[in-house]
Amino acid sequence: MNEATGWADLLAEGRLPRFALICLGVWLNAADSLVTATIMPSVGADLGGYAYFSWATAGYFVGAILAGASSGRLSERFGLRSATAVAGLVMVAGCLISAMAPNVGLFLAGRLIQGLGSGWISGFAMVAIALLFPERHLARVFAAVTFVWGIATVLGPLFGGLVLEGGHWRDVFWLFAAQAGLFSLAAPFLLGGAGRASGGPGIPWAQLGVLGLGVGAIAVANVVTNLPVAVALVVGGLVILVLVVRLDDRLRVRLLPHRAGDVRTVVGAGYAAMFALTAASMGFSIYGPAILQQTRGFTPLWAGYAVGAESMAWTITAMAVAGAGAVWDARWVRIGALLLISSLVMLPFTLADGPLVWMLVAGGLMGAAFGFAWAFMSRRVLMALRDDDKAIGSSGITAVRQCGAAAGAAISGVAANVVGFSQGLTDASARAATIWVFVAVIPLALAGAWAAFRLTGSAERA
């Protein structure tokens, strides 16, 4: 191994504390997401509102998208250390609201605020990676981040299941409030050397406002049972997201890097692949636990672990290929895109029925798809950014991924609610959702694969 690109060098020269803070932020994001998916059936039973099942995720992403999209400019304006500390406090507030919520409305408001905090934490982490780590270490940093996701996969469902068996779902949010508080206190110290605030060119309020409108339309589609209206909201929201990209290139204060919407460029193709592939994967994590509990009789703990096969496969494969060179990283991106399509074809036949091992294989293929591809897609985007686009371009990776997650949650939610999921969890609605939640997003997976092949082929630098 080349020592200049090894793990020891990655953590040398003062990078260890920065790396530790990034991992802590990733843990907060990943574990909160996984535990919430595990406990949502209990939340729905306690507070009511199965029709709002997917909005607990979609609403979270509304806040996360707006926060992630603005994090690049905020880090320039207020400084990475101060902004990151405030992000932790926002997440604390959201967790406390959810923990004390007497009804589903306040619970969802808490999830929205958690999304803001989590989006800023994730966005600032990406800025820190882009600004504070040499390019030679980027693939290993992303692989290590994925490893933290794997730890969260093991401990998150375990904690959620134990809480439900020995306590109450509200205890989950009390725990994350405490962890987010520690994150906020540590940020000013562990991000030492991140530099002072430059003031930046300002905040792109116009683009954020339009972005909020588009994401809001997508989120509302999750709770609309009328199929034409729901489809119109999703399509309208996606059109508005495209308009944000078009508008951004014409304004002085940009939200995204130059030519971010042009799939002929590395950044444009990378963003498109990340958006579409993420969107295509969301149905499994949102609806998988509930379907397994209803059709196979799994406890929340075991349902969480079964769905966690995706994250475990992501972790294992990402660590295995972290040292791949310039030739193989393109191949892994393409292999990953094809594996995601394969997973979506298998899951409708294996999630609710059939041998459990094949369901685990299908979930594992989905995780391996991202494990093989994500770090190398991210590295290609970061290396293609101009110097003046580093902050917004790196945080843009988080925003694009979260936009894809929100869109995927909405599309899966529309498909599930159309077949009766919003009327209550029964064998019939669970089995119907098993089919349509995945069939509905196969076109997105195909579009994401096309963009991934462009990213690793004919795409040009901006």
C-alpha positions as CSV (number, residue, x, y, z in Angstrom):
1,M,0.0,0.0,0.0
2,N,1.2,3.5,-0.8
3,E,1.8,5.2,2.6
4,A,0.7,8.5,1.2
5,T,-2.8,7.3,0.5
6,G,-3.1,4.8,3.4
7,W,-5.2,5.0,6.6
8,A,-2.4,6.2,8.8
9,D,-1.7,9.2,6.5
10,L,-5.4,9.9,6.3
11,L,-5.5,10.5,10.1
12,A,-2.2,12.4,10.3
13,E,-1.4,16.1,10.3
14,G,-4.3,17.1,12.6
15,R,-7.0,15.4,10.5
16,L,-8.1,12.9,13.2
17,P,-10.3,15.3,15.2
18,R,-12.0,16.5,12.0
19,F,-12.5,12.9,10.9
20,A,-14.0,12.0,14.3
21,L,-16.5,14.8,14.1
22,I,-17.6,13.9,10.6
23,C,-18.1,10.3,11.7
24,L,-20.2,11.4,14.7
25,G,-22.4,13.5,12.4
26,V,-22.8,10.6,10.0
27,W,-23.7,8.4,13.0
28,L,-26.5,10.8,14.1
29,N,-27.9,11.0,10.5
30,A,-27.7,7.2,9.9
31,A,-28.9,5.9,13.2
32,D,-31.8,8.3,13.5
33,S,-32.9,7.4,10.0
34,L,-32.7,3.6,10.7
35,V,-34.3,3.7,14.1
36,T,-37.1,5.8,12.9
37,A,-37.9,3.3,10.1
38,T,-38.0,0.6,12.7
39,I,-40.3,2.3,15.2
40,M,-42.7,3.9,12.8
41,P,-45.3,1.1,13.0
42,S,-45.4,1.8,16.8
43,V,-45.6,5.5,16.3
44,G,-48.5,5.1,13.8
45,A,-50.4,2.9,16.3
46,D,-49.8,5.3,19.2
47,L,-50.5,8.6,17.4
48,G,-52.6,7.4,14.5
49,G,-52.3,8.5,10.9
50,Y,-51.1,5.6,8.8
51,A,-51.9,7.8,5.9
52,Y,-49.0,10.0,7.1
53,F,-46.6,7.0,7.4
54,S,-44.2,8.1,4.6
55,W,-44.5,11.8,5.5
56,A,-42.4,11.1,8.7
57,T,-39.6,10.4,6.2
58,A,-40.6,12.9,3.5
59,G,-41.2,15.7,6.0
60,Y,-37.8,15.0,7.4
61,F,-36.3,15.4,4.0
62,V,-38.0,18.7,3.3
63,G,-36.0,20.2,6.2
64,A,-32.9,18.2,5.3
65,I,-33.0,19.3,1.6
66,L,-33.3,23.0,2.4
67,A,-30.6,22.8,5.0
68,G,-28.3,20.7,2.9
69,A,-28.7,22.9,-0.1
70,S,-27.9,26.1,1.9
71,S,-25.0,24.6,4.0
72,G,-22.3,25.5,1.5
73,R,-23.1,29.2,1.5
74,L,-23.7,29.2,5.2
75,S,-20.3,27.7,5.9
76,E,-18.8,30.5,3.8
77,R,-20.7,33.2,5.5
78,F,-20.6,32.1,9.2
79,G,-17.6,29.7,9.3
80,L,-17.7,26.0,9.4
81,R,-17.2,25.6,13.1
82,S,-20.0,28.0,14.2
83,A,-22.4,26.7,11.6
84,T,-21.8,23.1,12.5
85,A,-22.4,23.8,16.2
86,V,-25.7,25.5,15.5
87,A,-26.8,22.5,13.3
88,G,-26.4,20.2,16.3
89,L,-28.6,22.5,18.4
90,V,-31.3,22.5,15.7
91,M,-31.3,18.7,15.7
92,V,-31.6,18.7,19.5
93,A,-34.8,20.9,19.2
94,G,-36.3,18.6,16.6
95,C,-35.7,15.5,18.7
96,L,-37.2,17.0,21.8
97,I,-40.4,18.0,19.9
98,S,-40.8,14.5,18.5
99,A,-40.2,13.0,21.9
100,M,-42.9,15.1,23.6
101,A,-45.4,15.2,20.7
102,P,-49.0,14.5,21.9
103,N,-50.3,14.0,18.3
104,V,-49.0,13.2,14.8
105,G,-48.9,16.8,13.7
106,L,-46.4,17.8,16.3
107,F,-44.4,14.6,15.7
108,L,-44.1,15.5,12.0
109,A,-43.1,19.1,12.9
110,G,-40.3,17.6,15.1
111,R,-39.2,15.4,12.2
112,L,-39.1,18.5,9.9
113,I,-36.8,20.3,12.4
114,Q,-34.7,17.2,12.8
115,G,-34.3,17.2,9.1
116,L,-33.1,20.8,9.2
117,G,-30.4,19.9,11.8
118,S,-29.5,16.6,10.0
119,G,-29.3,18.3,6.6
120,W,-26.9,21.0,7.9
121,I,-24.8,18.4,9.8
122,S,-24.5,16.3,6.6
123,G,-23.9,19.3,4.4
124,F,-21.2,20.8,6.6
125,A,-19.6,17.3,6.8
126,M,-19.3,17.3,3.1
127,V,-17.8,20.8,3.1
128,A,-15.3,19.6,5.7
129,I,-14.3,16.6,3.6
130,A,-13.9,18.8,0.5
131,L,-11.9,21.5,2.2
132,L,-9.9,19.7,4.8
133,F,-8.9,16.4,3.2
134,P,-6.5,16.0,0.3
135,E,-7.9,14.5,-2.9
136,R,-5.8,11.4,-2.5
137,H,-7.8,10.5,0.6
138,L,-11.3,11.2,-0.6
139,A,-12.3,7.6,-1.5
140,R,-11.1,6.3,1.9
141,V,-12.9,9.1,3.7
142,F,-16.1,8.1,2.0
143,A,-15.5,4.4,2.7
144,A,-14.9,5.2,6.4
145,V,-18.2,7.2,6.5
146,T,-19.9,4.2,5.0
147,F,-18.4,2.0,7.8
148,V,-20.0,4.3,10.3
149,W,-23.3,3.7,8.5
150,G,-22.7,-0.1,8.9
151,I,-22.2,0.4,12.7
152,A,-25.4,2.3,12.8
153,T,-27.1,-0.5,10.9
154,V,-26.2,-3.0,13.7
155,L,-26.8,-0.7,16.7
156,G,-29.7,1.4,15.4
157,P,-32.3,-1.4,14.9
158,L,-31.0,-3.1,18.1
159,F,-31.7,0.0,20.2
160,G,-35.0,0.6,18.5
161,G,-36.2,-3.0,19.1
162,L,-35.0,-3.0,22.7
163,V,-36.8,0.3,23.4
164,L,-40.1,-1.0,22.0
165,E,-39.8,-4.2,24.0
166,G,-38.7,-2.6,27.3
167,G,-39.8,1.0,27.0
168,H,-41.4,3.5,24.6
169,W,-40.7,4.8,21.2
170,R,-40.3,8.3,22.6
171,D,-37.1,7.2,24.4
172,V,-35.4,7.0,21.0
173,F,-35.6,10.7,20.4
174,W,-34.5,11.6,24.0
175,L,-31.3,9.6,23.2
176,F,-30.6,11.3,19.9
177,A,-31.2,14.7,21.5
178,A,-28.4,14.0,24.0
179,Q,-26.1,12.8,21.3
180,A,-26.8,15.9,19.1
181,G,-26.1,18.1,22.1
182,L,-22.7,16.5,22.5
183,F,-22.0,17.0,18.8
184,S,-22.8,20.7,19.1
185,L,-20.5,21.1,22.0
186,A,-17.6,19.3,20.3
187,A,-17.8,21.0,16.9
188,P,-16.0,24.3,17.8
189,F,-13.1,22.2,19.2
190,L,-12.8,19.4,16.8
191,L,-13.0,21.6,13.7
192,G,-10.1,23.6,14.7
193,G,-8.1,24.8,11.6
194,A,-11.2,24.9,9.4
195,G,-10.6,28.6,8.8
196,R,-12.6,31.8,9.5
197,A,-15.8,32.9,7.9
198,S,-15.2,34.8,4.6
199,G,-18.6,36.4,4.6
200,G,-19.4,34.7,1.3
201,P,-21.4,36.2,-1.6
202,G,-24.7,35.8,0.3
203,I,-27.5,33.3,0.6
204,P,-29.4,32.2,-2.5
205,W,-32.9,33.0,-1.1
206,A,-34.7,32.9,-4.4
207,Q,-33.5,29.4,-5.3
208,L,-34.2,28.1,-1.7
209,G,-37.7,29.5,-1.9
210,V,-38.5,27.7,-5.2
211,L,-36.7,24.6,-3.9
212,G,-38.9,24.6,-0.8
213,L,-42.0,24.9,-3.0
214,G,-41.0,21.9,-5.1
215,V,-40.0,19.7,-2.2
216,G,-43.2,20.7,-0.4
217,A,-45.3,19.6,-3.3
218,I,-43.5,16.2,-3.4
219,A,-44.0,15.8,0.4
220,V,-47.8,16.6,0.2
221,A,-48.2,13.9,-2.5
222,N,-47.4,11.4,0.3
223,V,-50.7,12.1,2.1
224,V,-53.0,12.6,-0.9
225,T,-55.1,9.5,-1.6
226,N,-56.5,10.7,-4.8
227,L,-54.2,9.2,-7.5
228,P,-54.4,11.9,-10.2
229,V,-53.8,14.7,-7.6
230,A,-50.9,12.8,-6.0
231,V,-49.3,12.1,-9.4
232,A,-49.7,15.7,-10.4
233,L,-48.0,16.9,-7.2
234,V,-45.0,14.6,-7.7
235,V,-44.6,15.5,-11.3
236,G,-45.1,19.2,-10.5
237,G,-42.6,19.0,-7.7
238,L,-40.0,17.4,-10.0
239,V,-40.6,20.0,-12.6
240,I,-40.0,22.7,-10.0
241,L,-36.7,21.1,-9.0
242,V,-35.6,21.2,-12.6
243,L,-36.5,24.9,-12.7
244,V,-34.4,25.5,-9.6
245,V,-31.3,24.3,-11.5
246,R,-32.2,26.4,-14.6
247,L,-32.8,29.5,-12.4
248,D,-29.6,29.0,-10.4
249,D,-27.3,29.3,-13.4
250,R,-28.7,32.8,-14.2
251,L,-28.3,34.4,-10.7
252,R,-25.3,36.0,-9.2
253,V,-25.5,34.1,-5.9
254,R,-25.6,30.4,-6.9
255,L,-26.9,27.5,-5.0
256,L,-25.2,24.8,-7.1
257,P,-21.9,24.7,-9.0
258,H,-21.5,26.0,-12.5
259,R,-23.4,23.7,-15.1
260,A,-24.8,21.5,-12.3
261,G,-27.8,20.7,-14.5
262,D,-25.8,19.7,-17.6
263,V,-25.5,15.9,-17.8
264,R,-22.7,16.4,-20.3
265,T,-20.5,17.5,-17.4
266,V,-19.0,15.4,-14.6
267,V,-20.9,17.4,-12.0
268,G,-24.2,17.3,-13.9
269,A,-24.0,13.6,-14.6
270,G,-22.9,12.8,-11.1
271,Y,-25.7,14.8,-9.5
272,A,-28.3,13.1,-11.9
273,A,-27.0,9.6,-11.1
274,M,-27.1,10.3,-7.3
275,F,-30.6,11.7,-7.4
276,A,-32.2,9.0,-9.5
277,L,-30.4,6.0,-7.9
278,T,-31.2,7.3,-4.4
279,A,-34.8,7.9,-5.3
280,A,-35.1,4.3,-6.6
281,S,-33.9,2.8,-3.3
282,M,-36.2,4.5,-0.8
283,G,-39.1,2.2,-0.8
284,F,-37.2,-0.6,0.7
285,S,-36.1,1.3,3.9
286,I,-39.5,3.0,4.4
287,Y,-41.9,0.1,3.7
288,G,-39.7,-2.9,4.2
289,P,-40.0,-3.1,8.1
290,A,-43.8,-2.7,8.1
291,I,-44.2,-5.3,5.3
292,L,-42.0,-7.8,7.1
293,Q,-43.8,-7.3,10.4
294,Q,-47.2,-7.8,8.8
295,T,-46.5,-10.6,6.3
296,R,-43.8,-12.6,8.0
297,G,-44.6,-11.8,11.7
298,F,-41.2,-10.2,12.4
299,T,-40.7,-8.2,15.5
300,P,-39.6,-4.6,15.0
301,L,-36.1,-5.6,16.0
302,W,-35.8,-8.4,13.4
303,A,-37.6,-6.4,10.7
304,G,-35.0,-3.7,11.3
305,Y,-32.1,-6.1,11.0
306,A,-33.5,-7.7,7.8
307,V,-33.8,-4.4,6.1
308,G,-30.4,-3.5,7.5
309,A,-28.9,-6.1,5.2
310,E,-28.8,-3.2,2.7
311,S,-26.6,-1.0,4.8
312,M,-24.4,-3.9,5.9
313,A,-23.7,-4.8,2.2
314,W,-23.1,-1.1,1.5
315,T,-20.5,-1.0,4.2
316,I,-18.7,-4.2,3.3
317,T,-18.4,-3.5,-0.4
318,A,-17.4,0.1,0.1
319,M,-14.5,-0.9,2.4
320,A,-13.5,-3.7,0.0
321,V,-13.1,-1.3,-3.0
322,A,-11.9,1.8,-1.2
323,G,-8.4,1.5,-2.7
324,A,-9.5,1.0,-6.3
325,G,-7.6,3.0,-8.9
326,A,-8.8,5.3,-11.7
327,V,-9.6,2.4,-14.0
328,W,-11.6,0.2,-11.6
329,D,-13.5,3.1,-10.0
330,A,-15.4,3.7,-13.2
331,R,-16.2,0.0,-13.5
332,W,-17.4,-0.2,-9.9
333,V,-19.8,2.8,-10.5
334,R,-21.3,1.0,-13.5
335,I,-21.5,-2.4,-11.7
336,G,-23.3,-0.6,-8.8
337,A,-25.9,0.9,-11.1
338,L,-26.7,-2.5,-12.6
339,L,-26.9,-4.2,-9.2
340,L,-29.6,-1.7,-8.1
341,I,-31.8,-2.5,-11.1
342,S,-31.3,-6.2,-10.3
343,S,-32.4,-5.6,-6.7
344,L,-35.6,-3.8,-7.7
345,V,-36.5,-6.6,-10.0
346,M,-36.0,-9.2,-7.2
347,L,-37.7,-7.5,-4.2
348,P,-41.3,-7.7,-5.4
349,F,-41.0,-11.5,-5.5
350,T,-39.1,-12.0,-2.3
351,L,-39.9,-9.3,0.3
352,A,-43.3,-10.6,1.5
353,D,-43.1,-14.2,0.3
354,G,-40.6,-16.8,-0.7
355,P,-37.4,-17.9,1.0
356,L,-36.0,-15.3,3.4
357,V,-32.5,-15.8,2.1
358,W,-33.5,-14.4,-1.3
359,M,-35.0,-11.4,0.3
360,L,-31.8,-10.8,2.1
361,V,-29.8,-11.3,-1.1
362,A,-32.1,-8.7,-2.9
363,G,-31.6,-6.2,-0.1
364,G,-27.9,-6.9,-0.1
365,L,-27.6,-6.2,-3.8
366,M,-29.2,-2.8,-3.2
367,G,-26.6,-2.0,-0.6
368,A,-23.8,-3.4,-2.7
369,A,-24.9,-1.1,-5.5
370,F,-24.2,2.0,-3.4
371,G,-21.1,0.5,-1.7
372,F,-19.4,-0.1,-5.1
373,A,-20.5,3.2,-6.6
374,W,-21.1,6.0,-4.1
375,A,-17.6,6.9,-3.0
376,F,-16.3,7.0,-6.6
377,M,-19.2,9.0,-7.9
378,S,-18.6,11.5,-5.0
379,R,-14.9,11.6,-5.6
380,R,-15.4,12.3,-9.3
381,V,-17.8,15.2,-8.6
382,L,-15.5,16.7,-6.0
383,M,-12.4,16.5,-8.2
384,A,-14.2,18.2,-11.1
385,L,-15.3,21.2,-9.0
386,R,-13.7,24.6,-9.6
387,D,-12.0,26.1,-6.6
388,D,-14.8,28.7,-6.1
389,D,-17.4,26.0,-6.3
390,K,-15.9,23.7,-3.6
391,A,-18.2,24.6,-0.7
392,I,-21.5,24.7,-2.6
393,G,-20.5,21.7,-4.8
394,S,-19.6,19.4,-2.0
395,S,-22.7,20.3,0.1
396,G,-24.7,19.9,-3.2
397,I,-23.9,16.2,-3.0
398,T,-25.9,16.0,0.2
399,A,-28.7,18.2,-1.1
400,V,-29.1,16.2,-4.3
401,R,-29.1,12.9,-2.5
402,Q,-31.7,14.2,-0.1
403,C,-33.8,15.5,-3.0
404,G,-33.7,12.0,-4.5
405,A,-34.7,10.5,-1.2
406,A,-37.7,12.8,-0.8
407,A,-38.8,12.1,-4.4
408,G,-38.4,8.4,-3.9
409,A,-40.3,8.5,-0.7
410,A,-43.1,10.4,-2.4
411,I,-43.3,8.0,-5.4
412,S,-43.2,5.0,-3.2
413,G,-45.8,6.6,-0.9
414,V,-48.2,7.2,-3.8
415,A,-47.8,3.7,-5.0
416,A,-48.4,2.2,-1.5
417,N,-51.3,4.4,-0.7
418,V,-53.0,3.7,-4.0
419,V,-53.1,0.0,-3.1
420,G,-54.6,0.6,0.3
421,F,-51.7,1.1,2.7
422,S,-53.0,4.4,4.0
423,Q,-56.3,2.7,5.1
424,G,-54.4,0.4,7.5
425,L,-51.8,-2.3,7.5
426,T,-53.3,-5.6,6.4
427,D,-51.9,-8.7,4.6
428,A,-53.6,-7.5,1.4
429,S,-52.3,-3.9,1.5
430,A,-48.8,-5.1,2.5
431,R,-48.5,-7.6,-0.3
432,A,-49.8,-5.2,-2.9
433,A,-47.3,-2.5,-1.7
434,T,-44.6,-5.1,-2.0
435,I,-45.1,-5.1,-5.7
436,W,-45.9,-1.5,-6.6
437,V,-43.5,0.3,-4.3
438,F,-40.6,-1.2,-6.3
439,V,-42.2,-1.4,-9.8
440,A,-42.9,2.4,-9.6
441,V,-39.3,3.3,-9.3
442,I,-37.6,1.0,-11.9
443,P,-37.7,3.9,-14.5
444,L,-35.7,6.0,-12.1
445,A,-33.1,3.3,-11.6
446,L,-32.7,3.0,-15.4
447,A,-32.3,6.8,-15.7
448,G,-29.7,6.7,-12.8
449,A,-27.8,3.9,-14.5
450,W,-27.7,5.9,-17.8
451,A,-26.3,9.0,-15.9
452,A,-23.8,6.8,-14.1
453,F,-22.5,5.5,-17.4
454,R,-22.2,9.1,-18.7
455,L,-20.3,10.1,-15.5
456,T,-17.7,7.4,-16.1
457,G,-17.6,7.8,-19.9
458,S,-18.0,10.9,-22.0
459,A,-18.8,13.5,-19.3
460,E,-16.6,16.6,-19.4
461,R,-15.3,18.8,-16.7
462,A,-17.3,22.1,-16.2
